[in-house]
Amino acid sequence: MANIHKEHFSIEDDVLAEIKRQLANIQYGSLEIQIHNGQVVQLEKREKKRWGKSENYK
């Protein structure tokens, strides 16, 4: 069985604020958080735009 480390890493307030801001602005999609050595190093947002059939055929 793998050895599980239970170290606690803190996330800076500005990084948390940016994650919250990005999440608040996504209606459909995903937010990927890249972590290296316990630190957030990158956020990648993928947003989807969708149109229903009734909107396309007006």
PyMOL Python script that loads the backbone (N, CA, C, O; Angstrom):
from pymol import cmd

cmd.read_pdbstr("""\
ATOM      1  N   MET A   1       0.844  -1.188   0.000  1.00  0.00           N
ATOM      2  CA  MET A   1       0.000   0.000   0.000  1.00  0.00           C
ATOM      3  C   MET A   1       0.882   1.242   0.000  1.00  0.00           C
ATOM      4  O   MET A   1       1.926   1.266   0.653  1.00  0.00           O
ATOM      5  N   ALA A   2       0.475   2.249  -0.715  1.00  0.00           N
ATOM      6  CA  ALA A   2       1.250   3.482  -0.837  1.00  0.00           C
ATOM      7  C   ALA A   2       1.291   4.236   0.483  1.00  0.00           C
ATOM      8  O   ALA A   2       0.330   4.222   1.253  1.00  0.00           O
ATOM      9  N   ASN A   3       2.394   4.880   0.728  1.00  0.00           N
ATOM     10  CA  ASN A   3       2.546   5.712   1.916  1.00  0.00           C
ATOM     11  C   ASN A   3       1.858   7.049   1.659  1.00  0.00           C
ATOM     12  O   ASN A   3       2.238   7.763   0.732  1.00  0.00           O
ATOM     13  N   ILE A   4       0.873   7.395   2.444  1.00  0.00           N
ATOM     14  CA  ILE A   4       0.107   8.623   2.254  1.00  0.00           C
ATOM     15  C   ILE A   4       0.633   9.699   3.197  1.00  0.00           C
ATOM     16  O   ILE A   4       0.656   9.524   4.415  1.00  0.00           O
ATOM     17  N   HIS A   5       1.053  10.814   2.609  1.00  0.00           N
ATOM     18  CA  HIS A   5       1.531  11.941   3.409  1.00  0.00           C
ATOM     19  C   HIS A   5       0.360  12.848   3.730  1.00  0.00           C
ATOM     20  O   HIS A   5      -0.415  13.209   2.844  1.00  0.00           O
ATOM     21  N   LYS A   6       0.231  13.212   4.976  1.00  0.00           N
ATOM     22  CA  LYS A   6      -0.877  14.086   5.372  1.00  0.00           C
ATOM     23  C   LYS A   6      -0.343  15.464   5.738  1.00  0.00           C
ATOM     24  O   LYS A   6      -0.703  16.035   6.767  1.00  0.00           O
ATOM     25  N   GLU A   7       0.527  15.987   4.868  1.00  0.00           N
ATOM     26  CA  GLU A   7       1.056  17.322   5.097  1.00  0.00           C
ATOM     27  C   GLU A   7       0.007  18.343   4.705  1.00  0.00           C
ATOM     28  O   GLU A   7      -0.747  18.140   3.753  1.00  0.00           O
ATOM     29  N   HIS A   8      -0.037  19.427   5.434  1.00  0.00           N
ATOM     30  CA  HIS A   8      -0.994  20.494   5.134  1.00  0.00           C
ATOM     31  C   HIS A   8      -0.275  21.613   4.399  1.00  0.00           C
ATOM     32  O   HIS A   8       0.694  22.181   4.903  1.00  0.00           O
ATOM     33  N   PHE A   9      -0.758  21.923   3.204  1.00  0.00           N
ATOM     34  CA  PHE A   9      -0.204  23.023   2.423  1.00  0.00           C
ATOM     35  C   PHE A   9      -1.209  24.160   2.439  1.00  0.00           C
ATOM     36  O   PHE A   9      -2.406  23.940   2.253  1.00  0.00           O
ATOM     37  N   SER A  10      -0.731  25.357   2.658  1.00  0.00           N
ATOM     38  CA  SER A  10      -1.643  26.502   2.648  1.00  0.00           C
ATOM     39  C   SER A  10      -1.700  27.094   1.246  1.00  0.00           C
ATOM     40  O   SER A  10      -0.728  27.053   0.492  1.00  0.00           O
ATOM     41  N   ILE A  11      -2.852  27.640   0.924  1.00  0.00           N
ATOM     42  CA  ILE A  11      -3.053  28.300  -0.366  1.00  0.00           C
ATOM     43  C   ILE A  11      -3.184  29.787  -0.097  1.00  0.00           C
ATOM     44  O   ILE A  11      -3.958  30.203   0.765  1.00  0.00           O
ATOM     45  N   GLU A  12      -2.439  30.577  -0.826  1.00  0.00           N
ATOM     46  CA  GLU A  12      -2.446  32.023  -0.614  1.00  0.00           C
ATOM     47  C   GLU A  12      -3.823  32.602  -0.888  1.00  0.00           C
ATOM     48  O   GLU A  12      -4.562  32.104  -1.738  1.00  0.00           O
ATOM     49  N   ASP A  13      -4.159  33.654  -0.163  1.00  0.00           N
ATOM     50  CA  ASP A  13      -5.475  34.277  -0.280  1.00  0.00           C
ATOM     51  C   ASP A  13      -5.773  34.767  -1.698  1.00  0.00           C
ATOM     52  O   ASP A  13      -6.904  34.648  -2.169  1.00  0.00           O
ATOM     53  N   ASP A  14      -4.766  35.315  -2.378  1.00  0.00           N
ATOM     54  CA  ASP A  14      -5.011  35.811  -3.739  1.00  0.00           C
ATOM     55  C   ASP A  14      -5.292  34.671  -4.703  1.00  0.00           C
ATOM     56  O   ASP A  14      -6.062  34.844  -5.648  1.00  0.00           O
ATOM     57  N   VAL A  15      -4.685  33.509  -4.488  1.00  0.00           N
ATOM     58  CA  VAL A  15      -4.946  32.349  -5.330  1.00  0.00           C
ATOM     59  C   VAL A  15      -6.365  31.843  -5.076  1.00  0.00           C
ATOM     60  O   VAL A  15      -7.092  31.538  -6.022  1.00  0.00           O
ATOM     61  N   LEU A  16      -6.759  31.751  -3.812  1.00  0.00           N
ATOM     62  CA  LEU A  16      -8.127  31.338  -3.482  1.00  0.00           C
ATOM     63  C   LEU A  16      -9.155  32.308  -4.057  1.00  0.00           C
ATOM     64  O   LEU A  16     -10.198  31.892  -4.560  1.00  0.00           O
ATOM     65  N   ALA A  17      -8.856  33.588  -3.981  1.00  0.00           N
ATOM     66  CA  ALA A  17      -9.771  34.597  -4.529  1.00  0.00           C
ATOM     67  C   ALA A  17      -9.919  34.424  -6.039  1.00  0.00           C
ATOM     68  O   ALA A  17     -11.019  34.562  -6.572  1.00  0.00           O
ATOM     69  N   GLU A  18      -8.820  34.124  -6.730  1.00  0.00           N
ATOM     70  CA  GLU A  18      -8.883  33.929  -8.184  1.00  0.00           C
ATOM     71  C   GLU A  18      -9.664  32.665  -8.526  1.00  0.00           C
ATOM     72  O   GLU A  18     -10.432  32.660  -9.488  1.00  0.00           O
ATOM     73  N   ILE A  19      -9.483  31.602  -7.763  1.00  0.00           N
ATOM     74  CA  ILE A  19     -10.244  30.369  -7.992  1.00  0.00           C
ATOM     75  C   ILE A  19     -11.732  30.641  -7.812  1.00  0.00           C
ATOM     76  O   ILE A  19     -12.541  30.202  -8.628  1.00  0.00           O
ATOM     77  N   LYS A  20     -12.103  31.360  -6.755  1.00  0.00           N
ATOM     78  CA  LYS A  20     -13.508  31.710  -6.523  1.00  0.00           C
ATOM     79  C   LYS A  20     -14.061  32.573  -7.651  1.00  0.00           C
ATOM     80  O   LYS A  20     -15.196  32.376  -8.084  1.00  0.00           O
ATOM     81  N   ARG A  21     -13.269  33.522  -8.127  1.00  0.00           N
ATOM     82  CA  ARG A  21     -13.697  34.423  -9.207  1.00  0.00           C
ATOM     83  C   ARG A  21     -13.949  33.625 -10.491  1.00  0.00           C
ATOM     84  O   ARG A  21     -14.953  33.831 -11.174  1.00  0.00           O
ATOM     85  N   GLN A  22     -13.037  32.726 -10.803  1.00  0.00           N
ATOM     86  CA  GLN A  22     -13.195  31.919 -12.011  1.00  0.00           C
ATOM     87  C   GLN A  22     -14.408  31.002 -11.915  1.00  0.00           C
ATOM     88  O   GLN A  22     -15.152  30.860 -12.885  1.00  0.00           O
ATOM     89  N   LEU A  23     -14.617  30.377 -10.757  1.00  0.00           N
ATOM     90  CA  LEU A  23     -15.774  29.505 -10.570  1.00  0.00           C
ATOM     91  C   LEU A  23     -17.086  30.270 -10.672  1.00  0.00           C
ATOM     92  O   LEU A  23     -18.065  29.764 -11.221  1.00  0.00           O
ATOM     93  N   ALA A  24     -17.102  31.476 -10.149  1.00  0.00           N
ATOM     94  CA  ALA A  24     -18.320  32.286 -10.173  1.00  0.00           C
ATOM     95  C   ALA A  24     -18.706  32.695 -11.593  1.00  0.00           C
ATOM     96  O   ALA A  24     -19.870  32.988 -11.863  1.00  0.00           O
ATOM     97  N   ASN A  25     -17.725  32.714 -12.502  1.00  0.00           N
ATOM     98  CA  ASN A  25     -17.969  33.176 -13.865  1.00  0.00           C
ATOM     99  C   ASN A  25     -18.153  32.061 -14.885  1.00  0.00           C
ATOM    100  O   ASN A  25     -18.249  32.335 -16.082  1.00  0.00           O
ATOM    101  N   ILE A  26     -18.204  30.815 -14.440  1.00  0.00           N
ATOM    102  CA  ILE A  26     -18.418  29.700 -15.365  1.00  0.00           C
ATOM    103  C   ILE A  26     -19.850  29.215 -15.233  1.00  0.00           C
ATOM    104  O   ILE A  26     -20.309  28.900 -14.135  1.00  0.00           O
ATOM    105  N   GLN A  27     -20.559  29.155 -16.363  1.00  0.00           N
ATOM    106  CA  GLN A  27     -21.895  28.586 -16.340  1.00  0.00           C
ATOM    107  C   GLN A  27     -21.858  27.126 -16.769  1.00  0.00           C
ATOM    108  O   GLN A  27     -22.518  26.282 -16.163  1.00  0.00           O
ATOM    109  N   TYR A  28     -21.092  26.827 -17.809  1.00  0.00           N
ATOM    110  CA  TYR A  28     -20.894  25.463 -18.289  1.00  0.00           C
ATOM    111  C   TYR A  28     -19.424  25.306 -18.608  1.00  0.00           C
ATOM    112  O   TYR A  28     -18.874  26.098 -19.373  1.00  0.00           O
ATOM    113  N   GLY A  29     -18.785  24.322 -18.054  1.00  0.00           N
ATOM    114  CA  GLY A  29     -17.382  24.094 -18.351  1.00  0.00           C
ATOM    115  C   GLY A  29     -16.654  23.521 -17.162  1.00  0.00           C
ATOM    116  O   GLY A  29     -17.241  22.838 -16.323  1.00  0.00           O
ATOM    117  N   SER A  30     -15.363  23.806 -17.098  1.00  0.00           N
ATOM    118  CA  SER A  30     -14.554  23.255 -16.012  1.00  0.00           C
ATOM    119  C   SER A  30     -13.418  24.204 -15.666  1.00  0.00           C
ATOM    120  O   SER A  30     -13.008  25.039 -16.473  1.00  0.00           O
ATOM    121  N   LEU A  31     -12.925  24.054 -14.448  1.00  0.00           N
ATOM    122  CA  LEU A  31     -11.758  24.796 -13.991  1.00  0.00           C
ATOM    123  C   LEU A  31     -10.762  23.762 -13.492  1.00  0.00           C
ATOM    124  O   LEU A  31     -11.029  23.037 -12.534  1.00  0.00           O
ATOM    125  N   GLU A  32      -9.621  23.701 -14.145  1.00  0.00           N
ATOM    126  CA  GLU A  32      -8.582  22.742 -13.774  1.00  0.00           C
ATOM    127  C   GLU A  32      -7.513  23.475 -12.970  1.00  0.00           C
ATOM    128  O   GLU A  32      -7.036  24.535 -13.374  1.00  0.00           O
ATOM    129  N   ILE A  33      -7.148  22.901 -11.838  1.00  0.00           N
ATOM    130  CA  ILE A  33      -6.144  23.502 -10.952  1.00  0.00           C
ATOM    131  C   ILE A  33      -4.913  22.612 -10.982  1.00  0.00           C
ATOM    132  O   ILE A  33      -4.968  21.455 -10.564  1.00  0.00           O
ATOM    133  N   GLN A  34      -3.807  23.145 -11.472  1.00  0.00           N
ATOM    134  CA  GLN A  34      -2.547  22.408 -11.520  1.00  0.00           C
ATOM    135  C   GLN A  34      -1.758  22.702 -10.247  1.00  0.00           C
ATOM    136  O   GLN A  34      -1.598  23.855  -9.848  1.00  0.00           O
ATOM    137  N   ILE A  35      -1.275  21.645  -9.628  1.00  0.00           N
ATOM    138  CA  ILE A  35      -0.532  21.776  -8.367  1.00  0.00           C
ATOM    139  C   ILE A  35       0.825  21.102  -8.535  1.00  0.00           C
ATOM    140  O   ILE A  35       0.913  20.004  -9.085  1.00  0.00           O
ATOM    141  N   HIS A  36       1.873  21.753  -8.066  1.00  0.00           N
ATOM    142  CA  HIS A  36       3.221  21.203  -8.092  1.00  0.00           C
ATOM    143  C   HIS A  36       3.857  21.430  -6.727  1.00  0.00           C
ATOM    144  O   HIS A  36       3.932  22.562  -6.250  1.00  0.00           O
ATOM    145  N   ASN A  37       4.307  20.364  -6.110  1.00  0.00           N
ATOM    146  CA  ASN A  37       4.914  20.447  -4.770  1.00  0.00           C
ATOM    147  C   ASN A  37       3.990  21.112  -3.764  1.00  0.00           C
ATOM    148  O   ASN A  37       4.443  21.871  -2.908  1.00  0.00           O
ATOM    149  N   GLY A  38       2.699  20.830  -3.864  1.00  0.00           N
ATOM    150  CA  GLY A  38       1.737  21.367  -2.915  1.00  0.00           C
ATOM    151  C   GLY A  38       1.351  22.816  -3.146  1.00  0.00           C
ATOM    152  O   GLY A  38       0.653  23.405  -2.321  1.00  0.00           O
ATOM    153  N   GLN A  39       1.794  23.405  -4.255  1.00  0.00           N
ATOM    154  CA  GLN A  39       1.485  24.799  -4.561  1.00  0.00           C
ATOM    155  C   GLN A  39       0.688  24.875  -5.859  1.00  0.00           C
ATOM    156  O   GLN A  39       0.986  24.174  -6.826  1.00  0.00           O
ATOM    157  N   VAL A  40      -0.324  25.731  -5.867  1.00  0.00           N
ATOM    158  CA  VAL A  40      -1.083  25.969  -7.098  1.00  0.00           C
ATOM    159  C   VAL A  40      -0.179  26.733  -8.050  1.00  0.00           C
ATOM    160  O   VAL A  40       0.345  27.794  -7.708  1.00  0.00           O
ATOM    161  N   VAL A  41       0.001  26.187  -9.249  1.00  0.00           N
ATOM    162  CA  VAL A  41       0.883  26.834 -10.223  1.00  0.00           C
ATOM    163  C   VAL A  41       0.146  27.305 -11.464  1.00  0.00           C
ATOM    164  O   VAL A  41       0.669  28.130 -12.213  1.00  0.00           O
ATOM    165  N   GLN A  42      -1.082  26.787 -11.700  1.00  0.00           N
ATOM    166  CA  GLN A  42      -1.791  27.170 -12.919  1.00  0.00           C
ATOM    167  C   GLN A  42      -3.277  26.881 -12.784  1.00  0.00           C
ATOM    168  O   GLN A  42      -3.678  25.885 -12.181  1.00  0.00           O
ATOM    169  N   LEU A  43      -4.082  27.762 -13.350  1.00  0.00           N
ATOM    170  CA  LEU A  43      -5.522  27.541 -13.485  1.00  0.00           C
ATOM    171  C   LEU A  43      -5.827  27.514 -14.975  1.00  0.00           C
ATOM    172  O   LEU A  43      -5.322  28.333 -15.743  1.00  0.00           O
ATOM    173  N   GLU A  44      -6.657  26.562 -15.365  1.00  0.00           N
ATOM    174  CA  GLU A  44      -7.066  26.488 -16.762  1.00  0.00           C
ATOM    175  C   GLU A  44      -8.583  26.375 -16.813  1.00  0.00           C
ATOM    176  O   GLU A  44      -9.167  25.432 -16.278  1.00  0.00           O
ATOM    177  N   LYS A  45      -9.212  27.347 -17.464  1.00  0.00           N
ATOM    178  CA  LYS A  45     -10.671  27.382 -17.549  1.00  0.00           C
ATOM    179  C   LYS A  45     -11.104  26.972 -18.938  1.00  0.00           C
ATOM    180  O   LYS A  45     -10.609  27.494 -19.937  1.00  0.00           O
ATOM    181  N   ARG A  46     -12.036  26.029 -18.995  1.00  0.00           N
ATOM    182  CA  ARG A  46     -12.663  25.638 -20.254  1.00  0.00           C
ATOM    183  C   ARG A  46     -14.138  25.949 -20.122  1.00  0.00           C
ATOM    184  O   ARG A  46     -14.827  25.434 -19.242  1.00  0.00           O
ATOM    185  N   GLU A  47     -14.603  26.796 -21.009  1.00  0.00           N
ATOM    186  CA  GLU A  47     -16.004  27.213 -20.942  1.00  0.00           C
ATOM    187  C   GLU A  47     -16.725  26.778 -22.206  1.00  0.00           C
ATOM    188  O   GLU A  47     -16.189  26.890 -23.309  1.00  0.00           O
ATOM    189  N   LYS A  48     -17.914  26.293 -22.042  1.00  0.00           N
ATOM    190  CA  LYS A  48     -18.719  25.824 -23.160  1.00  0.00           C
ATOM    191  C   LYS A  48     -19.819  26.844 -23.450  1.00  0.00           C
ATOM    192  O   LYS A  48     -20.406  27.425 -22.537  1.00  0.00           O
ATOM    193  N   LYS A  49     -20.076  27.041 -24.706  1.00  0.00           N
ATOM    194  CA  LYS A  49     -21.209  27.844 -25.149  1.00  0.00           C
ATOM    195  C   LYS A  49     -22.163  26.906 -25.846  1.00  0.00           C
ATOM    196  O   LYS A  49     -21.770  26.194 -26.771  1.00  0.00           O
ATOM    197  N   ARG A  50     -23.406  26.893 -25.421  1.00  0.00           N
ATOM    198  CA  ARG A  50     -24.382  25.981 -26.003  1.00  0.00           C
ATOM    199  C   ARG A  50     -25.625  26.741 -26.420  1.00  0.00           C
ATOM    200  O   ARG A  50     -26.041  27.702 -25.773  1.00  0.00           O
ATOM    201  N   TRP A  51     -26.210  26.284 -27.524  1.00  0.00           N
ATOM    202  CA  TRP A  51     -27.445  26.863 -28.006  1.00  0.00           C
ATOM    203  C   TRP A  51     -28.433  25.726 -28.194  1.00  0.00           C
ATOM    204  O   TRP A  51     -28.087  24.675 -28.735  1.00  0.00           O
ATOM    205  N   GLY A  52     -29.661  25.937 -27.748  1.00  0.00           N
ATOM    206  CA  GLY A  52     -30.706  24.937 -27.939  1.00  0.00           C
ATOM    207  C   GLY A  52     -31.241  24.991 -29.353  1.00  0.00           C
ATOM    208  O   GLY A  52     -31.020  25.974 -30.060  1.00  0.00           O
ATOM    209  N   LYS A  53     -31.942  23.953 -29.777  1.00  0.00           N
ATOM    210  CA  LYS A  53     -32.501  23.911 -31.129  1.00  0.00           C
ATOM    211  C   LYS A  53     -33.410  25.095 -31.412  1.00  0.00           C
ATOM    212  O   LYS A  53     -33.349  25.679 -32.494  1.00  0.00           O
ATOM    213  N   SER A  54     -34.249  25.453 -30.454  1.00  0.00           N
ATOM    214  CA  SER A  54     -35.204  26.544 -30.678  1.00  0.00           C
ATOM    215  C   SER A  54     -34.489  27.885 -30.909  1.00  0.00           C
ATOM    216  O   SER A  54     -35.003  28.739 -31.631  1.00  0.00           O
ATOM    217  N   GLU A  55     -33.312  28.075 -30.301  1.00  0.00           N
ATOM    218  CA  GLU A  55     -32.564  29.319 -30.487  1.00  0.00           C
ATOM    219  C   GLU A  55     -31.878  29.357 -31.853  1.00  0.00           C
ATOM    220  O   GLU A  55     -31.691  30.438 -32.411  1.00  0.00           O
ATOM    221  N   ASN A  56     -31.499  28.195 -32.403  1.00  0.00           N
ATOM    222  CA  ASN A  56     -30.805  28.150 -33.699  1.00  0.00           C
ATOM    223  C   ASN A  56     -31.747  28.346 -34.880  1.00  0.00           C
ATOM    224  O   ASN A  56     -31.316  28.802 -35.939  1.00  0.00           O
ATOM    225  N   TYR A  57     -33.015  28.013 -34.721  1.00  0.00           N
ATOM    226  CA  TYR A  57     -33.941  28.025 -35.840  1.00  0.00           C
ATOM    227  C   TYR A  57     -35.039  29.058 -35.695  1.00  0.00           C
ATOM    228  O   TYR A  57     -36.210  28.745 -35.913  1.00  0.00           O
ATOM    229  N   LYS A  58     -34.686  30.284 -35.331  1.00  0.00           N
ATOM    230  CA  LYS A  58     -35.674  31.355 -35.187  1.00  0.00           C
ATOM    231  C   LYS A  58     -36.020  31.935 -36.523  1.00  0.00           C
ATOM    232  O   LYS A  58     -36.838  32.852 -36.605  1.00  0.00           O
TER     233      LYS A  58
END
""", "prot")
cmd.dss("prot")
cmd.show_as("cartoon", "prot")
cmd.util.cbc("prot")
cmd.orient("prot")
